[in-house]
Amino acid sequence: MKGRKIEPQIEWQQIDTVMLDMDGTLLDKHFDDYFWEEHVPEVYARKNKMNFFDAYDLLMEKYKSREKTLEWTDLDFWSEQLGLNITDMKEKMNHLIQVHPYVIDFLKFCRQKGKKIYLVTNAHSKTLAIKMAKTEIESHFDRIICSEEIGFAKEETEFWQHLEKKIGFDKERCLLADDNEDVLKSAEEYGIKNLIHVAKSSSTMPVKYAESFQSIIFFKELMDEK
C-alpha cells in the first residue's frame, strides 16, 4: 500500500452528475495489463521470431510513444502497427474481463439518488463493445462517451470542454471517478470540483493512493447518506 490516503468527502445533495471511467475504475485493469504486457508481446514475438523480452521492450516503447493520445487506445491503429488482429485477440480473451467489487451496487445507489450517470472512457469503441457485451453494465448509464467521439483524450483539458458542450453539466455539481491521476489533473484544471481517485485499479496490483486527490479502494466507500 503506497502513499497516504486522502479520505473522500462527498456531499451527495451537492452532486447532480456522476462521471465514471471504465478500465481500472469500474472494471479490473488486470485484463488490460495482462493483454498488452504479456499476451500481445508473446504473440508478436512468435509471429516475428523474436524472444519475448525483446518483443516486450519494443512494444513498451511503442506504447509509451502514444501515451495520452487517442492512438494509445485505438485498436485499429495497433492492429496496423503490429500486424496483429488486436480486436479478435481481445474477443478471444474476454473471459478475463471482470467488474470491480461494489460497482453494480454503486451504480444502483447513484440511480436511486436520481443522479445522471455517464461512462466517460478513453477506450476505443471496439474495446467498449467487447466489454459491455461481457459485463452487461451498459443499461446503468444515461450515456457512454468515448474519447474518440470527442476528438481528445481525457488527459487534455479540451476533452472536458467538448464533453460539457455535448452532455451539459455543472462543474461544481459533478463527480468524476478515475484511476488515472493525469486525467483527474486535467479535469481539475477544467474546474470539475469533486474528483475521486480509484487506488486499486487491478486486483493483482497493490493499492496506490493519489498524492493530491481523495482516494477510494472500493466504491462502497462513497455509498453513505451525506
Residue, then its C-alpha position, 0 to 999 in steps of 0.5 A: m500500500k503506497g502513499r497516504k490516503i486522502e479520505p473522500q468527502i462527498e456531499w451527495q445533495q451537492i452532486d447532480t452528475v456522476m462521471l465514471d471511467m471504465d478500465g481500472t475504475l469500474l472494471d479490473k485493469h488486470f485484463d488490460d495489463y495482462f493483454w498488452e504486457e504479456h499476451v500481445p508481446e508473446v504473440y508478436a514475438r512468435k509471429n516475428k521470431m523474436n524472444f519475448f523480452d525483446a518483443y516486450d521492450l519494443l512494444m513498451e516503447k511503442y506504447k509509451s510513444r502514444e501515451k495520452t493520445l487517442e492512438w494509445t487506445d485505438l485498436d485499429f491503429w495497433s492492429e496496423q502497427l503490429g500486424l496483429n488482429i488486436t480486436d479478435m485477440k481481445e474477443k478471444m480473451n474476454h473471459l478475463i474481463q471482470v467488474h470491480p467489487y461494489v460497482i453494480d451496487f454503486l451504480k444502483f445507489c447513484r440511480q436511486k439518488g436520481k443522479k445522471i450517470y455517464l461512462v466517460t472512457n478513453a477506450h476505443s469503441k471496439t474495446l467498449a463493445i467487447k466489454m459491455a457485451k461481457t459485463e452487461i453494465e451498459s443499461h446503468f448509464d444515461r450515456i457512454i462517451c468515448s474519447e474518440e467521439i470527442g476528438f481528445a483524450k481525457e488527459e487534455t483539458e479540451f476533452w472536458q470542454h467538448l464533453e460539457k458542450k455535448i452532455g451539459f453539466d455543472k462543474e461544481r455539481c459533478l463527480l468524476a471517478d478515475d484511476n488515472e491521476d493525469v486525467l483527474k489533473s486535467a479535469e481539475e484544471y477544467g474546474i470539475k470540483n469533486l474528483i475521486h481517485v480509484a487506488k486499486s485499479s487491478s486486483t493483482m496490483p497493490v493499492k496506490y493512493a493519489e498524492s493530491f486527490q481523495s482516494i477510494i479502494f472500493f466504491k462502497e466507500l462513497m455509498d453513505e447518506k451525506 
